[in-house]
Amino acid sequence: MTEFRQARWKEPLVFERSTPGAIAYSLPAVEKEVKTSLPKPIESIPQSLRRQTPPKLPELSEPEVLQHFVRLSQMNYCVDLGLYPLGSCTMKYNPPINERVVQHPYFSLLHPRQGDSNIQGILQILYELQQWLAEITGMEQISLQPAAGAHGEFAGALIIRAYHTERDEFSTRREIIVPDSAHGTNPASAAMAGFDVIVVPSNKDGQVDLNALQSAVSEKTAGLMLTNPNTLGLFEQEIESIATIIHEAGGLLYYDGANLNATLGLVRPGDMGFDIVHLNLHKTFATPHGGGGPGAGPIGVKESLSPFLPIPLVSYDGNKYYLDEKRPKSIGRVHGFLGNVPVLLKSYAYILQMGRTGLKAAAEHAVLNANYIMNCLKDVRGYSIPFAPDTWRMHEVVISAKPLLHDTGISARDVAKALLDRGLHAPTFYFPAIVEEALMIEPTETFSKEELDRFIEALHEISEQAYDNPAMVLQSPQNTAITRLDEVRAAHPRTMALSWRMHQKRLKPKPTKQT
């Protein structure tokens, strides 16, 4: 492997670097005050809302501020440095040109409270994006309002609820079915919308067990939440039968769009029988992902469910674009103004650059990369391919380190830590829960064979090291800015200090009890 060592600065917190009197700017004094009838900015703030004392901010020079944040950036790993194979998350390369697009003054200076008449340009873009996403998914209408995947799921669950409420069936149809391999947000979104969650198992081939599904449906069934391909990277081959079972029971079929990167231009959820779909623009359509945002999770539906979509929808009357809010059956607003417009713009630019053939090629390359990794690892000592090992995967593959744990005591978590020492980001591990010692790998289409080979070689090397010298693996990572953490302690509420004020409070000695 290539020698790797992450930057490891002994960088204090920005507050700890603070020096009283230091300032990060130097401006000449105003020689002559400009007379204006406008009130001073401070005078427009009510007295009750004004600070009584200045905020306690760190005091640094401009070079010190720059140095601090550059050092922090050098201690991080990012998708622009290399492979980021988090399974199910589609951490793909984000073209910088899309960032340039949203920074253009024509977009960045728009105000959310401008009227429809003078934002026709952005409304046209959003309208076209709605149409494109509808075509890509096989849906009739799209709302761009939801701000993330789980947010889109929740909106979809509310639409299912509204549909059954209008039919006077919600009092009895209170069950949402999810597979045992579902994303954790699926049952959470269903429960938040007021449904009971029924879990159906996977069969020996990693697909939804049709007999179990048939037994689970009843007059209580409101719908099924499913992603296809599923979290094992396997395409649900019986999807049409699944759709028939749910529809004949009176339920709706919901598509979790997290794995759409595998099927772009190849097959559409609407053609599989899905009634509702959400999209992760921060996964499939190359906008930034991670750190809690930014994101966007548009929701699409078939025509019969269109009245329930969140408002406002961007519409066009043949003369002008406008925000359609007169939709009495809508589940209402789920986001302020027009949605997360910068993310939507980046997706628009990405689709415009890729076109129909480019999106299809992205899916094909993602599938090729995942299967290349699977075939290179399936015979490596210590790893195994659970569920139908001879079946082609789609965009991701789940391997198990259970044999490695049995033989050497080295777990999937240890493998993930050892990858960090080799300059590679770890894949998702311990998900899906139906695979013991799971390593869930999604290479996406944006990384070369050379980068994939580096990742495969690293997993080979870790396996050999586990058998020859397991203690070495257990010490990983050693070459990163932060070495192995006590994860239980790090996640404990009494350990975490999420602000400088909280940190200072923790440092104060606790008063001793008087006896």
KACOR-V731177 format. One record per residue. N is the residue number from 1. RES is the residue in three letters. SS is DSSP state (H for helix, E for strand, - for the rest). NEAR is the number of other ideal C-beta (glycine too) atoms within 8 Angstrom. Layout:
N_RES_SS_NEAR / N_RES_SS_NEAR
//
This chain:
1_MET_-_9 / 2_THR_-_5 / 3_GLU_-_4 / 4_PHE_-_9 / 5_ARG_-_5 / 6_GLN_-_10 / 7_ALA_-_7 / 8_ARG_-_8 / 9_TRP_-_8 / 10_LYS_-_4 / 11_GLU_-_7 / 12_PRO_-_6 / 13_LEU_-_7 / 14_VAL_-_10 / 15_PHE_-_7 / 16_GLU_-_6 / 17_ARG_-_11 / 18_SER_-_10 / 19_THR_-_7 / 20_PRO_-_5 / 21_GLY_-_5 / 22_ALA_-_10 / 23_ILE_-_7 / 24_ALA_-_8 / 25_TYR_-_5 / 26_SER_-_3 / 27_LEU_-_4 / 28_PRO_-_3 / 29_ALA_-_4 / 30_VAL_-_5 / 31_GLU_-_3 / 32_LYS_-_4 / 33_GLU_-_4 / 34_VAL_-_4 / 35_LYS_-_3 / 36_THR_-_4 / 37_SER_-_2 / 38_LEU_-_4 / 39_PRO_-_5 / 40_LYS_-_6 / 41_PRO_H_6 / 42_ILE_H_6 / 43_GLU_H_6 / 44_SER_H_6 / 45_ILE_-_8 / 46_PRO_-_5 / 47_GLN_H_5 / 48_SER_H_4 / 49_LEU_H_5 / 50_ARG_-_8 / 51_ARG_-_5 / 52_GLN_-_3 / 53_THR_-_4 / 54_PRO_-_5 / 55_PRO_-_5 / 56_LYS_-_3 / 57_LEU_-_5 / 58_PRO_-_7 / 59_GLU_-_9 / 60_LEU_-_13 / 61_SER_-_8 / 62_GLU_H_8 / 63_PRO_H_6 / 64_GLU_H_11 / 65_VAL_H_11 / 66_LEU_H_8 / 67_GLN_H_8 / 68_HIS_H_12 / 69_PHE_H_8 / 70_VAL_H_8 / 71_ARG_H_11 / 72_LEU_H_9 / 73_SER_H_7 / 74_GLN_H_8 / 75_MET_-_12 / 76_ASN_-_7 / 77_TYR_-_7 / 78_CYS_-_6 / 79_VAL_-_9 / 80_ASP_-_4 / 81_LEU_-_5 / 82_GLY_-_11 / 83_LEU_-_11 / 84_TYR_-_9 / 85_PRO_-_12 / 86_LEU_E_11 / 87_GLY_-_15 / 88_SER_-_13 / 89_CYS_-_11 / 90_THR_-_14 / 91_MET_-_11 / 92_LYS_-_11 / 93_TYR_-_9 / 94_ASN_-_11 / 95_PRO_-_9 / 96_PRO_H_6 / 97_ILE_H_8 / 98_ASN_H_14 / 99_GLU_H_9 / 100_ARG_H_8 / 101_VAL_H_11 / 102_VAL_H_11 / 103_GLN_H_7 / 104_HIS_-_8 / 105_PRO_H_5 / 106_TYR_H_7 / 107_PHE_H_13 / 108_SER_H_8 / 109_LEU_-_6 / 110_LEU_-_10 / 111_HIS_-_5 / 112_PRO_-_7 / 113_ARG_-_4 / 114_GLN_-_7 / 115_GLY_-_5 / 116_ASP_H_10 / 117_SER_H_6 / 118_ASN_H_6 / 119_ILE_-_10 / 120_GLN_H_10 / 121_GLY_H_7 / 122_ILE_H_11 / 123_LEU_H_13 / 124_GLN_H_10 / 125_ILE_H_11 / 126_LEU_H_14 / 127_TYR_H_12 / 128_GLU_H_9 / 129_LEU_H_14 / 130_GLN_H_15 / 131_GLN_H_9 / 132_TRP_H_10 / 133_LEU_H_13 / 134_ALA_H_13 / 135_GLU_H_7 / 136_ILE_H_10 / 137_THR_H_16 / 138_GLY_-_11 / 139_MET_-_13 / 140_GLU_-_8 / 141_GLN_E_12 / 142_ILE_E_13 / 143_SER_E_14 / 144_LEU_-_13 / 145_GLN_-_14 / 146_PRO_-_18 / 147_ALA_-_12 / 148_ALA_-_12 / 149_GLY_H_15 / 150_ALA_H_10 / 151_HIS_H_13 / 152_GLY_H_16 / 153_GLU_H_16 / 154_PHE_H_13 / 155_ALA_H_17 / 156_GLY_H_15 / 157_ALA_H_16 / 158_LEU_H_11 / 159_ILE_H_15 / 160_ILE_H_16 / 161_ARG_H_13 / 162_ALA_H_11 / 163_TYR_H_11 / 164_HIS_H_11 / 165_THR_H_9 / 166_GLU_H_7 / 167_ARG_-_6 / 168_ASP_-_6 / 169_GLU_-_9 / 170_PHE_-_10 / 171_SER_-_6 / 172_THR_-_7 / 173_ARG_-_13 / 174_ARG_-_10 / 175_GLU_E_12 / 176_ILE_E_15 / 177_ILE_E_16 / 178_VAL_E_15 / 179_PRO_E_11 / 180_ASP_-_11 / 181_SER_-_10 / 182_ALA_-_13 / 183_HIS_-_9 / 184_GLY_H_6 / 185_THR_H_9 / 186_ASN_H_12 / 187_PRO_H_13 / 188_ALA_H_9 / 189_SER_H_14 / 190_ALA_H_13 / 191_ALA_H_10 / 192_MET_H_8 / 193_ALA_-_11 / 194_GLY_-_6 / 195_PHE_-_13 / 196_ASP_E_7 / 197_VAL_E_11 / 198_ILE_E_9 / 199_VAL_E_9 / 200_VAL_E_12 / 201_PRO_-_8 / 202_SER_E_14 / 203_ASN_-_9 / 204_LYS_-_5 / 205_ASP_-_9 / 206_GLY_-_13 / 207_GLN_-_11 / 208_VAL_E_14 / 209_ASP_-_10 / 210_LEU_H_11 / 211_ASN_H_6 / 212_ALA_H_10 / 213_LEU_H_14 / 214_GLN_H_8 / 215_SER_H_6 / 216_ALA_H_10 / 217_VAL_-_11 / 218_SER_-_7 / 219_GLU_-_7 / 220_LYS_-_8 / 221_THR_E_15 / 222_ALA_E_14 / 223_GLY_E_13 / 224_LEU_E_14 / 225_MET_E_16 / 226_LEU_E_16 / 227_THR_-_12 / 228_ASN_-_12 / 229_PRO_-_15 / 230_ASN_-_17 / 231_THR_-_15 / 232_LEU_-_14 / 233_GLY_-_15 / 234_LEU_-_14 / 235_PHE_-_9 / 236_GLU_-_12 / 237_GLN_-_5 / 238_GLU_-_9 / 239_ILE_H_11 / 240_GLU_H_8 / 241_SER_H_8 / 242_ILE_H_16 / 243_ALA_H_12 / 244_THR_H_9 / 245_ILE_H_12 / 246_ILE_H_15 / 247_HIS_H_10 / 248_GLU_H_6 / 249_ALA_-_10 / 250_GLY_-_8 / 251_GLY_-_13 / 252_LEU_E_12 / 253_LEU_E_15 / 254_TYR_E_16 / 255_TYR_E_14 / 256_ASP_E_14 / 257_GLY_E_16 / 258_ALA_-_12 / 259_ASN_-_17 / 260_LEU_H_13 / 261_ASN_H_16 / 262_ALA_H_15 / 263_THR_-_13 / 264_LEU_-_12 / 265_GLY_-_10 / 266_LEU_-_8 / 267_VAL_-_5 / 268_ARG_-_9 / 269_PRO_H_13 / 270_GLY_H_10 / 271_ASP_H_7 / 272_MET_H_13 / 273_GLY_-_11 / 274_PHE_-_13 / 275_ASP_-_11 / 276_ILE_E_16 / 277_VAL_E_15 / 278_HIS_E_17 / 279_LEU_E_15 / 280_ASN_-_16 / 281_LEU_H_15 / 282_HIS_H_13 / 283_LYS_H_13 / 284_THR_H_11 / 285_PHE_-_11 / 286_ALA_-_11 / 287_THR_-_15 / 288_PRO_-_8 / 289_HIS_-_9 / 290_GLY_-_6 / 291_GLY_-_3 / 292_GLY_-_3 / 293_GLY_-_6 / 294_PRO_-_9 / 295_GLY_-_15 / 296_ALA_-_17 / 297_GLY_-_18 / 298_PRO_-_16 / 299_ILE_E_18 / 300_GLY_E_15 / 301_VAL_E_16 / 302_LYS_-_10 / 303_GLU_H_7 / 304_SER_H_6 / 305_LEU_H_13 / 306_SER_H_10 / 307_PRO_H_8 / 308_PHE_H_12 / 309_LEU_-_15 / 310_PRO_-_13 / 311_ILE_-_12 / 312_PRO_-_9 / 313_LEU_E_11 / 314_VAL_E_14 / 315_SER_E_9 / 316_TYR_E_9 / 317_ASP_-_6 / 318_GLY_-_3 / 319_ASN_-_3 / 320_LYS_-_8 / 321_TYR_E_10 / 322_TYR_E_10 / 323_LEU_E_10 / 324_ASP_E_10 / 325_GLU_-_6 / 326_LYS_-_4 / 327_ARG_-_10 / 328_PRO_-_5 / 329_LYS_-_7 / 330_SER_-_10 / 331_ILE_-_10 / 332_GLY_-_6 / 333_ARG_-_8 / 334_VAL_-_11 / 335_HIS_-_11 / 336_GLY_-_4 / 337_PHE_-_7 / 338_LEU_-_11 / 339_GLY_-_13 / 340_ASN_-_10 / 341_VAL_H_12 / 342_PRO_H_9 / 343_VAL_H_14 / 344_LEU_H_16 / 345_LEU_H_13 / 346_LYS_H_18 / 347_SER_H_14 / 348_TYR_H_12 / 349_ALA_H_12 / 350_TYR_H_13 / 351_ILE_H_12 / 352_LEU_H_7 / 353_GLN_H_9 / 354_MET_H_8 / 355_GLY_H_8 / 356_ARG_H_6 / 357_THR_H_7 / 358_GLY_H_9 / 359_LEU_H_13 / 360_LYS_H_11 / 361_ALA_H_10 / 362_ALA_H_12 / 363_ALA_H_16 / 364_GLU_H_10 / 365_HIS_H_9 / 366_ALA_H_16 / 367_VAL_H_13 / 368_LEU_H_8 / 369_ASN_H_13 / 370_ALA_H_17 / 371_ASN_H_11 / 372_TYR_H_10 / 373_ILE_H_14 / 374_MET_H_12 / 375_ASN_H_7 / 376_CYS_H_8 / 377_LEU_H_12 / 378_LYS_-_11 / 379_ASP_-_3 / 380_VAL_-_10 / 381_ARG_-_8 / 382_GLY_-_12 / 383_TYR_-_15 / 384_SER_E_9 / 385_ILE_-_12 / 386_PRO_-_12 / 387_PHE_-_12 / 388_ALA_-_8 / 389_PRO_-_8 / 390_ASP_-_3 / 391_THR_-_8 / 392_TRP_-_5 / 393_ARG_-_14 / 394_MET_-_14 / 395_HIS_-_15 / 396_GLU_-_17 / 397_VAL_E_11 / 398_VAL_E_17 / 399_ILE_E_14 / 400_SER_E_15 / 401_ALA_-_14 / 402_LYS_H_9 / 403_PRO_H_11 / 404_LEU_H_16 / 405_LEU_H_12 / 406_HIS_H_6 / 407_ASP_H_8 / 408_THR_H_10 / 409_GLY_-_5 / 410_ILE_-_14 / 411_SER_-_10 / 412_ALA_H_13 / 413_ARG_H_8 / 414_ASP_H_12 / 415_VAL_H_18 / 416_ALA_H_12 / 417_LYS_H_13 / 418_ALA_H_14 / 419_LEU_H_15 / 420_LEU_H_14 / 421_ASP_-_12 / 422_ARG_-_11 / 423_GLY_-_10 / 424_LEU_-_11 / 425_HIS_-_11 / 426_ALA_-_11 / 427_PRO_-_13 / 428_THR_E_14 / 429_PHE_E_13 / 430_TYR_-_8 / 431_PHE_-_10 / 432_PRO_-_11 / 433_ALA_-_7 / 434_ILE_-_6 / 435_VAL_-_11 / 436_GLU_-_6 / 437_GLU_-_13 / 438_ALA_E_16 / 439_LEU_E_16 / 440_MET_E_15 / 441_ILE_E_14 / 442_GLU_-_19 / 443_PRO_-_13 / 444_THR_-_13 / 445_GLU_-_12 / 446_THR_-_5 / 447_PHE_-_11 / 448_SER_-_5 / 449_LYS_H_6 / 450_GLU_H_6 / 451_GLU_H_10 / 452_LEU_H_14 / 453_ASP_H_8 / 454_ARG_H_13 / 455_PHE_H_14 / 456_ILE_H_11 / 457_GLU_H_9 / 458_ALA_H_13 / 459_LEU_H_13 / 460_HIS_H_9 / 461_GLU_H_10 / 462_ILE_H_14 / 463_SER_H_13 / 464_GLU_H_9 / 465_GLN_H_12 / 466_ALA_H_15 / 467_TYR_H_10 / 468_ASP_H_5 / 469_ASN_-_6 / 470_PRO_H_11 / 471_ALA_H_6 / 472_MET_H_8 / 473_VAL_H_15 / 474_LEU_H_8 / 475_GLN_-_7 / 476_SER_-_12 / 477_PRO_-_10 / 478_GLN_-_7 / 479_ASN_-_9 / 480_THR_-_10 / 481_ALA_-_8 / 482_ILE_-_5 / 483_THR_-_6 / 484_ARG_-_6 / 485_LEU_-_7 / 486_ASP_-_5 / 487_GLU_H_6 / 488_VAL_H_6 / 489_ARG_H_8 / 490_ALA_H_9 / 491_ALA_H_7 / 492_HIS_-_8 / 493_PRO_-_4 / 494_ARG_-_4 / 495_THR_-_8 / 496_MET_-_8 / 497_ALA_-_7 / 498_LEU_-_4 / 499_SER_-_6 / 500_TRP_H_7 / 501_ARG_H_6 / 502_MET_H_9 / 503_HIS_H_10 / 504_GLN_H_8 / 505_LYS_H_7 / 506_ARG_H_7 / 507_LEU_H_5 / 508_LYS_-_6 / 509_PRO_-_3 / 510_LYS_-_4 / 511_PRO_-_4 / 512_THR_-_4 / 513_LYS_-_4 / 514_GLN_-_3 / 515_THR_-_2
//
